[in-house]
Amino acid sequence: MERVNSTSLTEFILTGIPYPLRLRTFLFVFFLLIYILTQLGNLLILVTVWVDPQLHARPMYIFLGVLSVIDMGISTIIVPRLMMSFTLGIKPISFGGCVAQLYFYHFLGSTQCFLYTLMAYDRYLAICQPLRYHILMNAKLSTLLVTGAWVAGSIHGALQAILTFRLPYCGPNQVDYFFCDIPAVLRLACTDTTVNEQVTFVDIGVVVATCFSLILLSYVQITQAILRIRTTDGRRRAFSTCGAHVTVVTVYYVPCAFIYLRPETNSPLDGAAALFPTAITPFLNPLIYTLRNQEVKLALKRMIGGPGTKSEV
């Protein structure tokens, strides 16, 4: 592709993910359904937490409601653009649109990392410190913690976007990826990107490693506490609640570590791995947290059945 002057570069072309042409229609419909179900599922959780008086003042469900907002946001930022790659013709994204997509993805993605850590800490307090739980964690404190996660995520996203797009881009403008992400965009820079790569590795590495380590530490303590529960039903309920969180965290963190925390390579597996935090995890979260969480299912029954529906003890 012919190089153009850096001042005339006003758009990028996203190549999407490799796929057989005969599957174009199937993939478009598949990701359309994924997007619709993601939005409806997370909206259902958000509405349920908001309207149910037994949930919306409890820290765990405040975190869950915020997680639903983040999942809806990440899905909206990424999946419609991915669907466009399964249609005919070239669908460029403007330079400003690319900047916005990278910023909001890393803003929401890092906020999600912090939120998963808060959710693990909340479960640690609930299971390991049950008598002091309402002193150590309440609705006001959880709101402050969530606000801190949003602010930290915004700073992280701004740092990554500024560092990435301060570089000159003089062509080609074809991003070998399905959205504007740091590794794919940096390959198009017309200057040395070593400093950017090192800062990205350290910044994202610190966020991922710190959050994952704290989550792991929390669940080691939680597992030990659960094994000390004498009743089988108590152990089952505790493992059910925490198992949902561990499943989501694993599906989210492993692909992120694969993409960002390894030497620079242009592997076709990058696109497949990136589908998990951008499309699959936001879709799975409502299913996992409703099917594995008894209190959410009861709240849904109360909401559907009206005020006359009795709560189960």
N, C-alpha and C positions, 0 to 999 in steps of 0.2 A: 504494500500500500504506500502510495506516495506521501512523503512527509509534507506537512504544511507549517506555515509560520505559527509560532506559539500564540500570537495575539489573535489569530483567526480561529483557534480551536474553541468551538462553542458547544460541542456536543460529543457524546460517546455512543458507541454502538455495542450493546450487550449481546454476546453470541448465544447465551443461554446454556443449557446442558445438552450434551450429545444424545441423540435419540434416533431410532429408525423412522424414516418418513411415514411408514405405514401406521405408526402409532400416534401420529400428530393429533388426530381428533380425540383418541382415547385419553391421551395425556392432558389435553386441554380440559376435557370434561372431568377427569379425575381431580385435577388441581382446583377446578371451579367448585366441585363438591367439597373438597378439603377446606377451601376458603369459606364457603357458606356455612358448613358445619362448625368450623372453628369460631366464626363470629357468633352464631346462634348459641353454641354450647357455652362459650365464655360469657355471653350476655345473660344467659339463663342463670349461671352461677352468680354473676354480679347482681342481678335483680333479686335473686333468692336471699343473698346475704344482706342486701339493703333493706328489704321489706320484712324480713323475719326478725322480730325483736329478740329472739333467743340467740341470734348469730351476729347481728351487726355491731354489737358492743363488745364482742369477744376478740382478743388479739389475733388468734389463729385465723379467724374468718375475715378480719380486716386485711391481713396479709393475703389471704386467698382472693379477696375481691380485687386488690391491687394487682395480683398476678394475672387475673383475668383481663384487666385493662391493658397490661403490658403485652399479653399474648395477642389480643386483638390488634394492638398497634403494630407489633412485629409482622404479623400476618398481612396486614394492610400495606405495609411498606414494601414487602418482598413478593408475595404470591401473585398479585395482579400483574406485575412486571414479568414474572416468570411465565404466566399464562400467555402473555403477548408474544413470547418467543415461539409459541406453538401455532401462531397465525402466519399467514403469507405476508411477504414484504419485510423491509427493514424498519424497525421501530427504534429510532435513536432516542436517547435520553439527554436532555440539556445538561450543560456543565453545572449549572446551579442545581438541577434536579439530582445529579450524581452526588454533589456535595451534601445535599439534604438527606439523600438516602443513606449515605455512609454515616453521617452524623446521627440520625435518628436510630439507625440499627445499633450502633455502638452505645448510644445513650440508653436505649431500652434494654439492650442485651446486658450491659454491665449493671444496670439497675436490677435486672432479674437475678444476676449473680448475688448481689447484696441481699435481695429479698429471700432467696433460697437459704442464705445463711441465717437471716433473722427467723425464718420459719423453723429451721433446725434448732436454733437457740430457744425459741418458744416451746417446742416439743421437749427439749431437755429440761426446761424449768417445770413444765407440766407433769412430767413423769418422774424426774429425779428430785424435784423440790415441790411436791404437791401442796404441802401446808403453807409454804411461803409464796406460792405462785402468784396469787392476787396482789401481793405486796411488790414482788419483783417485776411483774408484767401486768399492765392494765391498758385500757383503751387509749388513755392520754399518752402514755409512754410509747405504745406501739405506733401511734400516729406520728410522734416525733421521730421515731426510728425510720419509719417509711419516708418521711420528709427528707431525712438525712440521706437515705438511699437514692431518692430522686436527684438531690443536689449533687451527690458524688457521681452518679451516672451521667448527669449533664456535663460535668467538668471533664469526665473521661471521654465522652463523645466529642466534645469541643476540641480537646487536645488532639485526638486522633484525626479529626477532620482538618484542623489547621495545619498540622504537620504534614498531612498527605497532600493537600492542595496548595501549599505554599511553593511546591516544586513547579518548575516549568514543564508543560506538556505540549510538545510540538509535533505530535503525530508519531505513529498511527493512532487512531482513536478507537480501535476495536478492543473492547474489554473481554477477555476470554473467560467469561463467568456469567452467571445469570443475574447478578446485581453488583452494584458498585461497592466492593469491599477492598480493604487495604492491600492485601498481597496482589490482587489482580490489577488494581489501578497503578500501583507503584511500578509495575513492569513497563508501563508506558511513559514514565518520566524520562526527560531528556538530560538527566544529570545523575550523579552517583546517589544511590538511595541507602547506602550502608547505615548512616546515622538513623534514618527513619526506621529501617528494619530492626536495628538494635533497640531503639526506644519503644517500638511496638512490641517487640518480644518481652522487654522488661516490664512495660506497663501492663499489658494483658497478662503476662506471666504472673506478676505480683497479684493482680486481681483474682485470677483463676486459682492460683496455688493457695493464696490466703483463704479465700472463701471455701474452697474444697477441703482444705485442712481443718478449718473450723467446723465444717459440716461433719467431716469424718470423726473428729474428736467428740462432737456432740452425740453422734450415733453410737460410738463405742460406749460412752457413758449410759446412753439410753438402753442399749442392748443388755448391759450388765444389770441395770435396774429392772428391766422387764423380766429377766431370768429369775429375779428374786420375788416376783409376784407369785403368790401361792395358788391363786385360782386359775384354772385353765381358761375360763371366759375372760378374765382380766388380761391374761397374756395375749389371747387372741385379738382382743380389741386394740390393745396397744400396738401389737405387731401390724395389724391391719392399717391403722392410721399412719404409722411411720413407714410401712412398706410402700405406701403410695408416694410419699415424699422421696424416698431413696430411689425408686424407679424413675421418677421424673428427673432427679438430679443426675443420675447416671446417663440417661438418654441425652441430657443437655450438655454436660461437661465433657464427656469423652470425645464427641465430635469437635467441640471447640478446641480442646487440647491438640487434637490431630491437625487442625487447620492452622493454628497460630503458634504452637509451641514446638516446632520442628524446623530443621534447616529448610531454606527456600527451595521448593520444587514446584513444578507445574504439573501436578498429578491429576489425572481424570477423576480420581477418588475425592478430590477436594470438593467438587460440586455435589457429589452424592452425600458426603459428610455434612456439607452446609445445609442440606435439606432438613436435617434433624432439628437444629435450633431455630430454623426460619419457618418451617412448614409443619413438620411432624409433631414436635413438642407442643406448640400452641394448640394443635388439634387434639393431642392425647390428654392434655391437662384436665379439661372438663370431664372426660370419660373416667380418668383415674380418680379424680377427687370426688366424683359423684358415686361411682360404682363401689369404691373402696371406703367411703366415708358415710357411716350410718347417720350422723347428725344432718348432713346435707340432704340425704335421701328423705329423712323425716321432715325436714324443712320444705322440701319440694312437695311432699304429700300435703303438708299443712297449707301451702300456698295454693295448690290445685284444688284441695278439698274445701277451702274457705276457713273462716274463723272457727267453725264448729268442729273441725278435725282435731282430735285429741293427740297430744304428744305422748310418745312412749317413753317410759322411764328406763 
